[in-house]
Every structure is written in C-alpha cells, then in structure tokens.
Amino acid sequence: MKRRKAREYALQILYQCDLTKNSPDRLNFEAFWKENPAPDDVKAFTGELVRGTLKNLARIDSLIKSVAEHWELKRMAAVDRNILRFATYELLYKNDVPAAVTLNEAIEIAKKFSAKESSSFINGLLDRIAKKLKKRMH
C-alpha cells in the first residue's frame, strides 16, 4: 500500500475541511475519489486518517498547542496545521506505525506541499509531541 499517497490525500481533504469549515459529516469522499482515483487500500487509510483526525480534533489541537511555544494554531499555515493534525493523530492512535515513520512522512509531505522552512518547524513540533507521549506511557 502507498501510505505516503494516502497521507497526501488526507492532507488535501483536511485542508479543504479546514478552509471551508465543513463539518466531517459533510465530507464527500465519492467526489474526491472521482477526481483522484486510488486503490482501495489507499482510500481506506486516507479515510481512517481523515475521520480519526476530525473525530479527535479537540485533543489533537490541544496537544499541538501544548508544544507550539509562541504559536497559535490559527496563525500557522493551513497546510502545516493539517500535516501536524494527521501526524499527531497517527502518533496518538496508530500504534502499528512507528513514531519515526510518522515524523519522516510528515516532513517529506511538508517539503512537497509547504514552504521551505515548514519541514523543520513540523519536525520540531512532532518531535516534542512524540517525546511527550512517550513520557506518558512510562
């Protein structure tokens, strides 16, 4: 399965939801998949990331805010904010994905879709989140 592609699609859908302020129940995956044909496994992982992120958005945003010193979520670039959101969802709820993989994938997607300096910004925040979550487990 191409999880990188699924993460990129999740970013696109979350970005759209963020900008349009549409509620998760108004998501039109059918229209998205008509425009972006993908294998079933990619669709399934994309759907899991999007639905899971939106369902747990309050907890995810709270965790991001707790490590984002001097940064408000609404002031972050929308692309960066949504990469942070789905990656934080993965760190919180996807125990089958190693934290290092989640961080690497988020950084690579930031390099592709965001500003030059965004990858290091995202890396720093996700690294803090991963360390914070690891402490809670011990």
PAKE-626345 format. One record per residue: residue number from 0; residue in three letters; chain; x, y, z of N, C-alpha, C in turn. Coordinates in nm, 4 decimals. Example, Ala and Ser with C-alpha at 12.3 -4.5 7.8 and 13.67 -1.06 7.14 Angstrom:
// residues 2
  num  residu  chaine        nu        nv        nw       cau       cav       caw        cu        cv        cw
    0     Ala       A    1.3190   -0.5690    0.7800    1.2300   -0.4500    0.7800    1.3200   -0.3300    0.7800
    1     Ser       A    1.2850   -0.2250    0.7080    1.3670   -0.1060    0.7140    1.2900    0.0030    0.7870
// end
This chain:
// residues 138
  num  residu  chaine        nu        nv        nw       cau       cav       caw        cu        cv        cw
    0     Met       A    0.0836   -0.1191    0.0000    0.0000    0.0000    0.0000    0.0877    0.1249    0.0000
    1     Lys       A    0.0406    0.2248   -0.0665    0.1134    0.3504   -0.0740    0.0611    0.4458    0.0336
    2     Arg       A    0.1145    0.4308    0.1543    0.0669    0.5143    0.2648    0.1043    0.6606    0.2463
    3     Arg       A    0.2151    0.6882    0.1796    0.2529    0.8282    0.1551    0.1430    0.8972    0.0750
    4     Lys       A    0.0948    0.8309   -0.0289   -0.0112    0.8883   -0.1124   -0.1376    0.9091   -0.0283
    5     Ala       A   -0.1701    0.8128    0.0570   -0.2876    0.8261    0.1438   -0.2730    0.9466    0.2365
    6     Arg       A   -0.1529    0.9676    0.2883   -0.1292    1.0833    0.3757   -0.1430    1.2137    0.2971
    7     Glu       A   -0.0945    1.2143    0.1745   -0.1083    1.3340    0.0908   -0.2557    1.3633    0.0637
    8     Tyr       A   -0.3322    1.2591    0.0349   -0.4757    1.2783    0.0136   -0.5440    1.3260    0.1423
    9     Ala       A   -0.5038    1.2691    0.2552   -0.5606    1.3117    0.3839   -0.5326    1.4598    0.4064
   10     Leu       A   -0.4119    1.5030    0.3747   -0.3785    1.6453    0.3868   -0.4717    1.7297    0.3008
   11     Gln       A   -0.4931    1.6882    0.1773   -0.5792    1.7650    0.0868   -0.7221    1.7748    0.1400
   12     Ile       A   -0.7743    1.6647    0.1913   -0.9114    1.6639    0.2419   -0.9213    1.7463    0.3707
   13     Leu       A   -0.8254    1.7282    0.4615   -0.8270    1.8044    0.5866   -0.8102    1.9540    0.5605
   14     Tyr       A   -0.7246    1.9871    0.4647   -0.7037    2.1269    0.4265   -0.8355    2.1871    0.3762
   15     Gln       A   -0.9041    2.1128    0.2923   -1.0320    2.1589    0.2391   -1.1342    2.1776    0.3514
   16     Cys       A   -1.1414    2.0817    0.4423   -1.2340    2.0932    0.5566   -1.1996    2.2145    0.6426
   17     Asp       A   -1.0713    2.2351    0.6640   -1.0241    2.3457    0.7467   -1.0636    2.4803    0.6848
   18     Leu       A   -1.0435    2.4947    0.5556   -1.0705    2.6226    0.4901   -1.2192    2.6482    0.4691
   19     Thr       A   -1.2948    2.5423    0.4422   -1.4381    2.5603    0.4166   -1.5204    2.5535    0.5442
   20     Lys       A   -1.4569    2.5104    0.6531   -1.5242    2.4940    0.7830   -1.6403    2.3955    0.7745
   21     Asn       A   -1.6335    2.3030    0.6784   -1.7365    2.2000    0.6663   -1.7222    2.0991    0.7786
   22     Ser       A   -1.8330    2.0531    0.8286   -1.8290    1.9519    0.9329   -1.7924    1.8174    0.8693
   23     Pro       A   -1.7354    1.7275    0.9498   -1.6928    1.5978    0.8974   -1.8043    1.5201    0.8274
   24     Asp       A   -1.9271    1.5356    0.8739   -2.0373    1.4615    0.8126   -2.0709    1.5132    0.6730
   25     Arg       A   -2.0159    1.6274    0.6369   -2.0401    1.6819    0.5026   -1.9300    1.6436    0.4047
   26     Leu       A   -1.8367    1.5610    0.4488   -1.7284    1.5166    0.3609   -1.7850    1.4367    0.2444
   27     Asn       A   -1.7382    1.4689    0.1276   -1.7829    1.3965    0.0090   -1.6642    1.3199   -0.0490
   28     Phe       A   -1.6402    1.2035    0.0109   -1.5287    1.1221   -0.0360   -1.5505    1.0748   -0.1790
   29     Glu       A   -1.6750    1.0473   -0.2156   -1.7032    0.9986   -0.3511   -1.6536    1.0964   -0.4571
   30     Ala       A   -1.6847    1.2237   -0.4372   -1.6405    1.3261   -0.5320   -1.4883    1.3347   -0.5344
   31     Phe       A   -1.4261    1.3257   -0.4180   -1.2801    1.3316   -0.4105   -1.2187    1.2147   -0.4865
   32     Trp       A   -1.2725    1.0948   -0.4656   -1.2148    0.9767   -0.5315   -1.2434    0.9760   -0.6811
   33     Lys       A   -1.3499    1.0414   -0.7229   -1.3781    1.0534   -0.8664   -1.2682    1.1376   -0.9328
   34     Glu       A   -1.2272    1.2430   -0.8621   -1.1204    1.3316   -0.9120   -0.9810    1.2719   -0.8940
   35     Asn       A   -0.9662    1.1860   -0.7942   -0.8361    1.1292   -0.7581   -0.8479    0.9774   -0.7431
   36     Pro       A   -0.8598    0.9055   -0.8536   -0.8741    0.7590   -0.8430   -0.7562    0.6987   -0.7673
   37     Ala       A   -0.7882    0.6036   -0.6787   -0.6836    0.5405   -0.5984   -0.7262    0.3982   -0.5645
   38     Pro       A   -0.6280    0.3123   -0.5344   -0.6607    0.1755   -0.4923   -0.7383    0.1768   -0.3599
   39     Asp       A   -0.8114    0.0709   -0.3344   -0.8947    0.0629   -0.2141   -0.8154    0.0788   -0.0847
   40     Asp       A   -0.6937    0.0224   -0.0793   -0.6159    0.0333    0.0445   -0.5735    0.1784    0.0720
   41     Val       A   -0.5462    0.2533   -0.0326   -0.5122    0.3955   -0.0171   -0.6352    0.4727    0.0305
   42     Lys       A   -0.7499    0.4427   -0.0304   -0.8753    0.5074    0.0111   -0.9058    0.4778    0.1575
   43     Ala       A   -0.8868    0.3535    0.1968   -0.9181    0.3127    0.3348   -0.8286    0.3851    0.4353
   44     Phe       A   -0.6987    0.3909    0.4080   -0.6070    0.4572    0.5015   -0.6326    0.6076    0.5034
   45     Thr       A   -0.6603    0.6660    0.3886   -0.6940    0.8087    0.3822   -0.8172    0.8360    0.4682
   46     Gly       A   -0.9205    0.7560    0.4487   -1.0441    0.7731    0.5248   -1.0215    0.7610    0.6742
   47     Glu       A   -0.9395    0.6636    0.7130   -0.9091    0.6448    0.8551   -0.8389    0.7682    0.9122
   48     Leu       A   -0.7398    0.8198    0.8394   -0.6670    0.9385    0.8861   -0.7596    1.0596    0.8976
   49     Val       A   -0.8408    1.0820    0.7960   -0.9289    1.1995    0.7945   -1.0342    1.1882    0.9044
   50     Arg       A   -1.1058    1.0782    0.9076   -1.2127    1.0622    1.0075   -1.1564    1.0626    1.1496
   51     Gly       A   -1.0450    0.9934    1.1694   -0.9830    0.9877    1.3015   -0.9334    1.1238    1.3470
   52     Thr       A   -0.8732    1.1966    1.2557   -0.8239    1.3307    1.2884   -0.9404    1.4216    1.3250
   53     Leu       A   -1.0436    1.4228    1.2430   -1.1572    1.5121    1.2687   -1.2338    1.4719    1.3953
   54     Lys       A   -1.2468    1.3419    1.4181   -1.3179    1.2937    1.5369   -1.2451    1.3342    1.6653
   55     Asn       A   -1.1131    1.3395    1.6600   -1.0308    1.3675    1.7781   -0.9645    1.5045    1.7715
   56     Leu       A   -1.0221    1.5940    1.6921   -0.9591    1.7237    1.6647   -0.9318    1.8055    1.7910
   57     Ala       A   -1.0232    1.8075    1.8855   -1.0024    1.8871    2.0072   -0.8784    1.8387    2.0827
   58     Arg       A   -0.8663    1.7070    2.0992   -0.7493    1.6522    2.1696   -0.6205    1.6773    2.0901
   59     Ile       A   -0.6284    1.6577    1.9591   -0.5119    1.6771    1.8731   -0.4657    1.8226    1.8778
   60     Asp       A   -0.5596    1.9163    1.8590   -0.5238    2.0587    1.8620   -0.4686    2.0997    1.9978
   61     Ser       A   -0.5244    2.0459    2.1040   -0.4763    2.0763    2.2386   -0.3317    2.0299    2.2560
   62     Leu       A   -0.3019    1.9121    2.2060   -0.1660    1.8585    2.2150   -0.0684    1.9426    2.1317
   63     Ile       A   -0.1093    1.9808    2.0128   -0.0241    2.0655    1.9284    0.0015    2.1992    1.9982
   64     Lys       A   -0.1046    2.2603    2.0514   -0.0901    2.3890    2.1225    0.0053    2.3769    2.2409
   65     Ser       A    0.0020    2.2621    2.3084    0.0853    2.2447    2.4277    0.2355    2.2435    2.3968
   66     Val       A    0.2720    2.2129    2.2727    0.4146    2.2101    2.2362    0.4550    2.3254    2.1446
   67     Ala       A    0.3578    2.4000    2.0953    0.3851    2.5083    1.9992    0.4044    2.6404    2.0740
   68     Glu       A    0.5209    2.6571    2.1309    0.5505    2.7788    2.2062    0.5414    2.9008    2.1147
   69     His       A    0.4675    2.9988    2.1601    0.4524    3.1261    2.0882    0.3841    3.1129    1.9523
   70     Trp       A    0.3125    3.0038    1.9317    0.2404    2.9843    1.8057    0.0960    2.9497    1.8355
   71     Glu       A    0.0042    3.0183    1.7717   -0.1365    2.9829    1.7796   -0.1686    2.9002    1.6554
   72     Leu       A   -0.2549    2.8015    1.6723   -0.2902    2.7166    1.5582   -0.3440    2.7980    1.4416
   73     Lys       A   -0.4297    2.8933    1.4701   -0.4913    2.9712    1.3620   -0.3905    3.0583    1.2875
   74     Arg       A   -0.2749    3.0826    1.3473   -0.1712    3.1631    1.2814   -0.0746    3.0787    1.1994
   75     Met       A   -0.0806    2.9480    1.2167    0.0054    2.8583    1.1379   -0.0488    2.8500    0.9959
   76     Ala       A    0.0382    2.8228    0.9020   -0.0068    2.7988    0.7649   -0.1027    2.6805    0.7659
   77     Ala       A   -0.2095    2.6898    0.6892   -0.3126    2.5852    0.6885   -0.2550    2.4485    0.6504
   78     Val       A   -0.1635    2.4459    0.5568   -0.1019    2.3185    0.5173   -0.0253    2.2596    0.6359
   79     Asp       A    0.0552    2.3418    0.7016    0.1341    2.2946    0.8157    0.0429    2.2456    0.9282
   80     Arg       A   -0.0596    2.3225    0.9574   -0.1543    2.2875    1.0642   -0.2164    2.1495    1.0383
   81     Asn       A   -0.2512    2.1234    0.9148   -0.3177    1.9971    0.8835   -0.2212    1.8802    0.8724
   82     Ile       A   -0.0979    1.9043    0.8347    0.0043    1.7994    0.8419    0.0255    1.7628    0.9893
   83     Leu       A    0.0380    1.8641    1.0733    0.0544    1.8395    1.2166   -0.0635    1.7610    1.2733
   84     Arg       A   -0.1820    1.7924    1.2276   -0.3009    1.7256    1.2797   -0.3040    1.5776    1.2457
   85     Phe       A   -0.2862    1.5423    1.1182   -0.2958    1.3996    1.0867   -0.1763    1.3226    1.1422
   86     Ala       A   -0.0603    1.3855    1.1485    0.0568    1.3180    1.2058    0.0385    1.2981    1.3564
   87     Thr       A   -0.0198    1.3958    1.4230   -0.0471    1.3818    1.5667   -0.1505    1.2724    1.5894
   88     Tyr       A   -0.2494    1.2653    1.5022   -0.3464    1.1544    1.5103   -0.2724    1.0207    1.5034
   89     Glu       A   -0.1801    1.0090    1.4096   -0.1041    0.8843    1.3963   -0.0252    0.8537    1.5233
   90     Leu       A    0.0407    0.9569    1.5778    0.1193    0.9358    1.6991    0.0323    0.8912    1.8163
   91     Leu       A   -0.0876    0.9466    1.8236   -0.1788    0.9135    1.9333   -0.2459    0.7774    1.9175
   92     Tyr       A   -0.2906    0.7454    1.7969   -0.3827    0.6332    1.7790   -0.3353    0.5201    1.6891
   93     Lys       A   -0.2303    0.5378    1.6127   -0.1846    0.4337    1.5195   -0.0605    0.3646    1.5764
   94     Asn       A   -0.0828    0.2711    1.6659    0.0287    0.2029    1.7317    0.1083    0.1142    1.6375
   95     Asp       A    0.0517    0.0831    1.5212    0.1222   -0.0013    1.4248    0.2201    0.0785    1.3381
   96     Val       A    0.2214    0.2122    1.3538    0.3129    0.2962    1.2774    0.4164    0.3539    1.3737
   97     Pro       A    0.5457    0.3211    1.3546    0.6488    0.3770    1.4426    0.6524    0.5306    1.4344
   98     Ala       A    0.6776    0.5939    1.5470    0.6819    0.7407    1.5527    0.7806    0.7968    1.4499
   99     Ala       A    0.8938    0.7316    1.4332    0.9945    0.7806    1.3380    0.9386    0.7834    1.1957
  100     Val       A    0.8575    0.6852    1.1610    0.7961    0.6806    1.0280    0.6965    0.7963    1.0134
  101     Thr       A    0.6136    0.8172    1.1140    0.5169    0.9268    1.1105    0.5880    1.0603    1.0930
  102     Leu       A    0.6937    1.0835    1.1700    0.7673    1.2101    1.1597    0.8291    1.2256    1.0215
  103     Asn       A    0.8936    1.1208    0.9715    0.9570    1.1269    0.8405    0.8558    1.1550    0.7298
  104     Glu       A    0.7423    1.0863    0.7356    0.6391    1.1068    0.6342    0.5873    1.2508    0.6383
  105     Ala       A    0.5615    1.3026    0.7574    0.5123    1.4404    0.7712    0.6139    1.5406    0.7161
  106     Ile       A    0.7403    1.5188    0.7438    0.8468    1.6084    0.6954    0.8531    1.6055    0.5435
  107     Glu       A    0.8487    1.4858    0.4851    0.8549    1.4739    0.3389    0.7331    1.5389    0.2720
  108     Ile       A    0.6165    1.5224    0.3311    0.4955    1.5839    0.2757    0.5032    1.7358    0.2884
  109     Ala       A    0.5582    1.7842    0.3993    0.5766    1.9293    0.4163    0.6723    1.9837    0.3099
  110     Lys       A    0.7785    1.9103    0.2807    0.8737    1.9539    0.1774    0.8046    1.9660    0.0416
  111     Lys       A    0.7096    1.8774    0.0165    0.6404    1.8749   -0.1126    0.5307    1.9818   -0.1223
  112     Phe       A    0.4569    2.0030   -0.0137    0.3363    2.0867   -0.0205    0.3450    2.2211    0.0505
  113     Ser       A    0.4504    2.2439    0.1284    0.4539    2.3666    0.2080    0.5796    2.4491    0.1804
  114     Ala       A    0.5977    2.5513    0.2602    0.7116    2.6419    0.2447    0.8420    2.5710    0.2837
  115     Lys       A    0.9515    2.6271    0.2400    1.0832    2.5671    0.2601    1.1124    2.5370    0.4081
  116     Glu       A    1.0814    2.6325    0.4956    1.1136    2.6172    0.6377    1.0115    2.5337    0.7160
  117     Ser       A    0.9036    2.4980    0.6516    0.7971    2.4247    0.7210    0.8396    2.2870    0.7692
  118     Ser       A    0.9241    2.2195    0.6943    0.9613    2.0834    0.7341    1.0336    2.0830    0.8690
  119     Ser       A    1.1199    2.1796    0.8939    1.1894    2.1822    1.0230    1.0946    2.2256    1.1352
  120     Phe       A    1.0008    2.3156    1.1060    0.9000    2.3573    1.2033    0.8146    2.2369    1.2440
  121     Ile       A    0.7661    2.1630    1.1453    0.6828    2.0453    1.1696    0.7622    1.9376    1.2430
  122     Asn       A    0.8863    1.9162    1.2019    0.9712    1.8180    1.2683    0.9866    1.8518    1.4165
  123     Gly       A    1.0130    1.9770    1.4470    1.0319    2.0186    1.5861    0.9087    1.9935    1.6716
  124     Leu       A    0.7925    2.0332    1.6200    0.6689    2.0154    1.6969    0.6336    1.8680    1.7128
  125     Leu       A    0.6433    1.7912    1.6054    0.6091    1.6492    1.6144    0.7065    1.5729    1.7039
  126     Asp       A    0.8313    1.6132    1.7031    0.9296    1.5513    1.7910    0.8919    1.5759    1.9378
  127     Arg       A    0.8503    1.6985    1.9692    0.8063    1.7299    2.1068    0.6827    1.6487    2.1448
  128     Ile       A    0.5897    1.6369    2.0508    0.4677    1.5588    2.0771    0.5038    1.4123    2.1013
  129     Ala       A    0.5889    1.3560    2.0171    0.6287    1.2154    2.0322    0.6956    1.1924    2.1672
  130     Lys       A    0.7830    1.2840    2.2091    0.8510    1.2711    2.3388    0.7517    1.2828    2.4535
  131     Lys       A    0.6583    1.3746    2.4406    0.5557    1.3934    2.5431    0.4701    1.2676    2.5576
  132     Leu       A    0.4319    1.2077    2.4469    0.3506    1.0866    2.4505    0.4301    0.9682    2.5059
  133     Lys       A    0.5579    0.9624    2.4742    0.6428    0.8543    2.5238    0.6571    0.8621    2.6764
  134     Lys       A    0.6684    0.9849    2.7271    0.6777    1.0049    2.8725    0.5512    0.9562    2.9415
  135     Arg       A    0.4364    0.9839    2.8802    0.3091    0.9429    2.9396    0.2966    0.7917    2.9498
  136     Met       A    0.3585    0.7222    2.8541    0.3496    0.5758    2.8528    0.4377    0.5126    2.9600
  137     His       A    0.5410    0.5844    3.0002    0.6345    0.5267    3.1012    0.6035    0.5719    3.2396
// end
